[in-house]
Amino acid sequence: MALYHKILRDLGREMYIYYPGEENRTPFKTCSITFLLDKCTEKDVNELLEQCDLAEFADKNRVILVFPVPGKGGWNYKMEPDMEDDVSAFRRFQNEMIKPDDSPVETNEQGIPTLKAMLTTWHPMNDTKYVVGVGTGASLAYTLAACFPENIAAVLAIGGELDFTVLEKAVYSPVPISIAAGEKNTVDYFVKANRAFLTDDNDNRTVYRNGVNPSQCVVVDKINRKLNKELILKAWDEVFSKVRRINTCVHGDCEPRTEIDKAGFEYFIDDTRLDGTPHTWFVHVPRSIKNKTSGKFPMMMFFHGGSDNPAEAAEMSKFHELGEKEGFITVYPWATNKCFWNSSMEENLEDDVDFSAKLIKFMTQNYPVDPERVYLSGFSNGAAFAMAVALAHPELVAAICPINSNWPGDRLKASKLDWCEVIPFAVGMERKKEFDYRMPVWYTYGSREPAFPVYNGSTQQHQYDFWKMYNNIEIKPTPERENPHPSGCGVEGDVTEILNPSERHPNHKYIVQRFFSRDETPINLYNYVIMYDKGHEVAPADVVLGWNYVRQFRRLSDGRLGFAE
C-alpha cells in the first residue's frame, strides 16, 4: 500500500500513514506503531520505510504505521504552555489513523460509528498502540508514558531525556519499554514504574522484569544508538508483541498478549456449511481433550464486541487459555456482517441468533462437546448478544456470563422501558410459555462505565430486573438517580461478596451481589458484579469468575436446569 499524507486542518498538523497490505476487515488483529521523529517529511518517512523494511514488517504483523509531523517548535515534551499541546495532538494522531482522509466518521445518534463507517475504516485496537521515539521524539514518548500512559502499550526510545519537570508529574504506572542510548534517570524511572528487577545483564543489553507480570519490563540496548531494522525487530519480538494495555484502571494495566498463530486454533473463514451464508469462527480444543478418544466436554462460546473480530475476542478474553487449564472447548464466532451482532434481533439485519444456534449444533455434532454444558459469554455488543441467544434458545444454553453490556436502552439517560418492546425479552418470555426455563447469569460491569452507578430507569436496572423476573427472583425497587445505593450496584443482593481475585493485579476489586430464586429450592440464578476502576474492558478475573460460576450448571434434555458433577 501507498504512504498516505493526512492533514488535520482544525489542528494545523499533519501526519503520514502506512497501512498493511491487506483489506481493513479480516478476522485477525490490527495494531499500530506511532513514530515520533525529529524530522518527518515524506522523503524522511520513505527512506525509513526502505532502510528498515518497515513495509514488509507492517504487512507481516498487520501493523498500521503512523508518522506525525512535529510542530514548528519541535516536540513539546516539557509540556510548556507557550508551545503546541503535543499531548492532545498525540491523542488525535492515534484516533485519526483509522482512515487516510479527514472527512468525519459517520455515526448514529449515540455517537457510535455506523456499519458503513466500520466497514470502510481501519480498526486498530486501543490495547495494542505502541510508540517509537527518536531524539526529542523519544523525550515526548517518555513524557507520554510517564504522565499519560493509558493510551500506550509499550515504547521503543532512542536517545532523548525524561525531563525533571515531567518527572514531577509522573504517575508511575507500568509501561514496558526498550531504551537505546538513554540516560540513567530515564532507565531508573521505568524500572521503578514497572516494579521490575534485574534479570539479565551482558555486553549487549540489560533487562529488568516484574516477577509477577513479566510483560512489565525494561530492556536497555547497549549496542544500537540509532533507529534501525534490528532495533525495531528486537523491540517488537521482546516487548511490543508481548504486551497489551487494558482499560481496567485509570491509567491502564499491562497484560500479556496472545500469540494467535501458536495457540492451536482451527480457523473457519467464510465457511458456508451452516446455512449457505459465509460465516467465520475460530475453534480451540485443549491438548488434553485432543489426546482423549472418548468423552464429552464443556464448551464456551464468546461473542466479540462491536466492530471487533475473533482474534481480538480471543486476546481480550483468553477464554481459550482458561479452557486449556480447565478442559473446555472455546469458540470465537464473527458477526455475519463482520462488525456487530444483531443483539436486538431486528428483522432488517442479519439473523445472528440463527447463525449462533446452528454453530452450537455444529459443534455438538462435530466435536466432543457435551450439549448439556454449553455456555455463552461476550463483551459489550457481544454480551448483549449472548443474552439474546440464551433467551431465544434456552434449550441449548446452560448458563451465561456476559461482560460490560449497556443493553437494552440508552446507557446515558434514564428511561421507562416496556419489556415487550425489547424483542429478545419478548422472545424469551414466549419461550417460557413452552417451559418455565431458568437461566443462570453472572453479569460483570465496570465502575468507570457510563451506566454506573445503577439507578431506577438505567440500562442496568432494566437488565437485571428482567433477569430476576425470568428467574423467579424477587424484584425490589431500585434507588433513584439522585440517591443511588452506596455500592453503586442498585439493589443489594441476598448475599454480598467482596473479592480481590487477581495475582497480577491485586488492586482489582469486585463487589458481587448474589440473588436467589423463590423456587422450592432457592438457587443463585442472577449475579450483578461490579469491578471497581474498570472501564470498557474485559479483565482477566472477569473470565475466571464467570467460568467458575457457569460451570456449575447443566441444561438437561427436557429443558430443566441441572448441576454439573
N, C-alpha and C positions, 0 to 999 in steps of 0.2 A: 504494500500500500504506500501511497504517497505521504509526504510530510505536509500537514495542514497548518496554515497560518490563521490564527483566530484573533480578532481584535475585540476587546471588551470596551466598547465605546463609552459606556457610562462610568467606567473606572479609569479610562485613559491608559489602559495597559494592554499588552499583547502576549501571546503565547504560541508555541508550536506544539503540535500533537502528532504522534505516530501511533497508528492503530495496528494491531496484529493482523496478519494476512488471512483471516477467516471472517465469516459473517458474524455480525454482532450478537446473534441469538443462537447459542449452542447449549447443550446440557452440561457444559463444563465451566469452570470458574474463571472470571477475568479479574486480574489485579492491576495495580498501577504503580509506576515509579515517577516521582516528580524530581527533576534535575534542577537544582539551584546553582547556576553557573555565574561567574563574574561577567563573562561576555556571552551573549546569546543572540547572535544573528543567524539568519538562515544558513549562511556558509558555515558558521561555527557548529551548528547542530548537525548538518550533513557530514561534516568532517568527523565529528564524534560518532555518528551512526556507522560510518565506514570503518574508522580506526578500531572501534571496539566491537564490531559485528553486532551492533545493537538491534538492527532489524531482524537478523536471524534469531537472536536471543528472545526478542519480543514475540516473534511468531511461534517459536518452540514452546515458550512458557505462558503464552496468552497474556501478555502484559501490555498495557497502554503506557506509552512513554510521553511525559509532559515536560515541556521546556519553557517555563515562564521567562519573560524578558525583565531584567531588573529595571527599577525606576531610574529617573535621571540622576539621582544622587546615589545610585547603587542600592544594595540591600540594607534596609534599616534594621539591622539585627540588634541594636541597642534600644529599639522602640522609642527613639527620640520624637517628641511631639511635633517638631517643626519639619519632619520628613514624612514621606509617604507611609501609610499604615500597611506594612507588609504582612502583618499577622492576618488582617482581614483580607488582604489581597490573596494570600496563600489559600485561604478557605475558598475564595471564589475560583481560583485556578483549579482546585480539586473538584469543585462542583461543576465547572464548565467543561470538563474533559469528556462528558458524555456524548458530545457531538461537535463537529468542526465549525459550524456557523453559529452566529449569535442570535438567531431567531428564538423567541420564547418557546418553552416546552408547553404543549397543550395539556391542561389539567381540568378535572371536574370541579364542582362547587366546593369540595372539601380540600382542594389543593393537591389531589392525587393525580399523577400523570395518567392520561387516557391509554387505552390499549394501543392505539396507533402510535402514540409517543413512546411507549415502552418498546414496541417492536422496531422502531426506527432509530432508537438511541442505544448507545453502549451502556453496559451495566457493570461498572467496576464496583466491587463490594467495599463497603466502608471499613471492614475489618482488616483488609489487606492493602492499605495505601502506604507505600514506602517512599522514603526520601533519600536522595543523593545530593550532597552539598560539597562544593569546592571553593576554597578561599573564603571570601566574605559570605558566599552561599552556604558554606559549612557553618559559619558563625550563625547565620539565620536558622539553619537546621538545629543547631544546639539550642537556640532561643525557643524555637517552637517545641522541641522535645522536652525542654526543662519546664516551660511555663504553660504550654497548651498541648499536652501530649495526646489528648483524646482523639485526634484525627491522624495519628501517626502510628503505624505498627512497628516500624524499625527504621534505622538510619545508617547510611554509609557516609562518613565525613572525611574529607581530605584537607588537612590544614585548618585554618580558622581559629577562633577563640571563643570561649564561653566567658563573656564579659561579666565583671563583678557586679555591675548594676542589674544584670539579668539574673545572676545567681541569687540575689536578694529576693527575687520574685518567684524562684523555682518552687515547684510543688512536690518534688522528689517522688514522682510516680514512675514506675519501671518503664523504660524504653530500651529494648535491645539495640545495640549499636556496634558497628565496625568502624574503628578510627585509624586513620593513617596520618602520620605527621601531625599528630595532635599534641596539645600541651598537657602537662601533668594534672593541672587543676581540672581540666575537662574530663580526663580519664577518671580522676578521683570522684567527681560528681556522679558520673554514670555508674560507677561501681557501687556507690552508696545508694543511688536511686533504685538500682536493680537488686539490692540486697545480695550482692554477689561476692564470691570469694575466689581467690586464685586457685585455678585448677590445672594450668599448663603454662610453662614458660620456657621458650627455647630461642634460638638465634633468629627465627622467622617471626614469631608472634608471642603475645601474652594473652591468655584467656582467663576471664573471670565468669563464674556461673553461680546462679542461685541453686542451692541444694534441693529445694522442694520443687521449683519450677525452672528446669534447665533452659527453657526458651528465653528467660531473662538473663542475658549475657552481655559481656563487653569483650570484643576481640580487638586487640591492638596490633596492627600490622607494623613490623619493624623494617620492612624492605621497600614497599611501594610508597612513593611520595607524590605520585601523580595519578590522575584518573586514567585507568587503562582497562583492557578487557579482563586481565587476570584478577584485578581487584574487584570488579563488578561481579564476576562469576563466583569468586570466593564469598563475597557478601551475600549473594543470592543463595548459594548452597549451604552456607554455615549459619546465616542469620535470617534473611528475608523469608525464605521458603519454610522456615521452621516456626514462624510465629504469626499470630493474628491478634488484633486488638479488639476486645469485645466490650460492649456497652453495659457493663454490669456495675459500674460505679461512675462517679462524676468524671473522672479522668481516664476511665477505661482500665481493663485488666489484660494481661498477657496470657494467651492460651496457645498451646501447640497446634500446628496445622495438621491436616490430614493429607497424606500422600495418596491421592486417589488411585494412581496407576499401580500402587503397591498394596492396595487394601483388599484385593481379591474380589472386586465387583464383577458381576456379569452385566453387560450393557445391552439393553433392548432399545434400539433407537429407530424411531419411525416404524415400529412394528405394527402390522395390520391384522394380526391373528385374532385379536379380541373381538372386533366388530367391523373390520374393514377400514376403519379410520386409523391413520398413523398415530401411534402413541409411543411415548418414551418412558422408560423406567429403569432404575438400577436395582439389582438384587445382590445382597450379601449373605452368604451362607458360611457360618463359622467353620473352622477347620475341624472342630470336634464333631460337628454334625456330618460333614463330608466323609469322615472316616467311619461312620456308622452305616450298617447295611439295613437296619430296621429302626422303627420308632417314629413317633410324631412329635413335633416341636413347636413352641410358640412362634408367632410372627408379629412384628411391629411394623406398621406402615406409617411413614412420616411424610406429611404434606408440606412442601416448601411455602415460604412467604410470597406475597405479591411481587411479581417481576423477577423472582429468584428461579433457581433450577435445581435438578437433583444433586449435582456436585456441591452446590452451595448449601443445600439442605443437609448433606452428609457432613460437611465440615462444621456447620453450625451446631448440629445436634450430637454428632458422633454416636448415634444410637447403634450403628454397626459395631463400634468398638466395645460398647457395653454388651452387645449381643455375642461378641467373641468370648467375653468373660462369662456371661450368664447362660449361653446356649440357646439363643433365639435367632431367627432369620429376620433380616431387615429389608424393607422395600422403600425406595425413594422414587415416587412417580413424578412426572412432569405434567402440568396442566395442559389440556388439549390445545389451547391457544398459545402455549409456551410463555405465558406471563402470569396469569392469576386464575384461581379456582372460582368456579361459579357457585360460591358459598350460599347465595340467596336463592339458588335453583330457579333463576329466571328463564322463561321459555325461549327467549330470543338469543340466549347464549348456549354455549356447548354444554352437553349433558355429562358433566364430570362425575356426577354421582353414579350414573350408569357405568361409566368407564371404571370407576373405582370398585364397584361391586363385581364387575366382570374380572378385574385384575385379582381381587381376593379369591374368586373361584378358580382362576387360572393357577394361582399359587398353591391352593389346596389340592389341585388335581395333578400338578406337575412337580411339586416339591414336597418334602416330608413335613408339611405344615399341618398342625393339629387344628381342624376347623372350629374346635371349641375354645381355642386360645389365640384368637386374632384380636390385636389391639391397635388402636389408632392414636396418633399424635400429630401435631403440626404447629407451625409458628405463624402468628398474625393471621393473614388471609387463609393460610393452611390450617390454623387452629379452628377458625370458624367453619372451614370446610369439613374438618374431621367431625365436628358436632353434627353437621348436616348429614353426612354419610351415616353416622350412628343412628340418627333419627329416622332416616329413610330405610335403613337396613339393619335394625337391631338384631335380627336373627343371625347376622354374620359377624357381629362385633361383641366381644366380651366386656370391654371397658375402654375408656378413653382418657388421655392426659394432655389436653390442648394447652398451648403456651402463648400468652400475650395476644389475645384477640380482642378487638373492640366491637365485635358483632354481638347483637344487632344494634342498629341505630347510630346516631351521630355521637361520637365519643366526646365532643366538646360542649355539648349542651344537653340539658335535661329534656326529657320528652315523656309523654304518656303513650305507651305502646300497647296496641291490641295484639295479643299473641296470634290471633287468627290472620293478621296481616303479614306475618312473617312466615313465608312458605314452608321452610324446614320445620318450624314449630307446628304448623298446621298438619303437615305430613306426618310428623311424629305422633301427634295426638290421634290421627286417623289410624295409624298402625297399632296404637294401644287399644283401639276398639276390637281388633282381631285377637290381641292377647295383652294382658296387663304387664308389659315389659318393665324391667328395671335396667338402668344404665349407670354403672359406677363412673364417677367423674372426679378427676384430680386436675383442677384448673389453677394454673400459675400465672401471676401477673407481677409487674414491676411498679415500685412506688414512684418512679420518675416518669411513668406513662401519663398521657393527658387525662385518662379516665380514672385517675386516682386523686383523692380518696373516693370511695363508693358512697353515693348518696341517693335519695329517692328520685327515681326517674333517670338515673345514669345507665349507661350501657351495661355495666357490670351487674347492676341491680336487676335489669331486665333478664339478663342471662341466668343468674343464679336463682332467681325466683322461679323461672321456668323449669330449671332442672329440679328444684325442690318439688314443684307440683308434679312433674313427671315421675319422680322417685318416691312420692308419698311422704315427703318431709314437710314438717310444719313451716309455714311461711309467716315470718314475723315482720312487723313494719320496719322499713329501712329509714334511718335518720335523714332529715332534710339537709340540703347542701350547706346551710348556714351553721349546722351543728352536727358534723359527722362523728361517727364512732372514733374514740381516741386512737385506735389501731389503724384507722383508715379502711377497714375491711367491711364497713357497712353494718352487718349484723354479726354479733358474737356467736360462735358455733356452740354446739353441745359440749364439745371439748376443744380447748385451745392449746396449741403446742408452739414452742419457740425452738427453732433448730439452727445450728451452725455446722452444716454437714461437709464443708469443703476443706480439705487439707491444703490445697494450693492457695485458696483464698479464705482464710479463717475469719475475715470480717464479713463475709456473706451471711446475712441473717434472714431467716424465713419465719413468718408467722402463719401457722396453719389453723384454719377454722374448720373443724370437722362437724358435719351434720349427719344425723342418723334418721333412718326411715321410721315410720309409725307402724310398720308391719308387725306381725305377731312376734317375730324375732327381729329386733331392730338391727339394721345394717348401716354401716358408714358408707353412704352412697354419693355424697357430694362433699368436696373439699375445696375451699377457697383459700389459695395460698399466695401470700404476698412476699416477694423478695425485696427487701429494703435496699434502696440506692440503684436498683436495676432499671435501665431504660428499655428501649425496644430491642430485645435481645434474648437469646437462649443461653442461660448459664449452665455450666457443667452439672451442677447439682439438680437443676430443673429436671433433667433427663433421668438421673438416678432415682430421685424421689418419686417421679411419675411412674417409672417402671416398678419400683418396689410396691407401689400401691396397686397398679392394674394387674400385676402378675398373680394376685390372689384369686382372680375370678375366671370362671368359665362360662361360655354360652352353650347351654345344653341343647340338644337337638329339638326338644319340644318348646324352646323359647325361654325356659326358666333360667335364672341365674344360678350357677353353681360355683363351687370353690375349688381352686387348684389343689392338688395333693401336696 
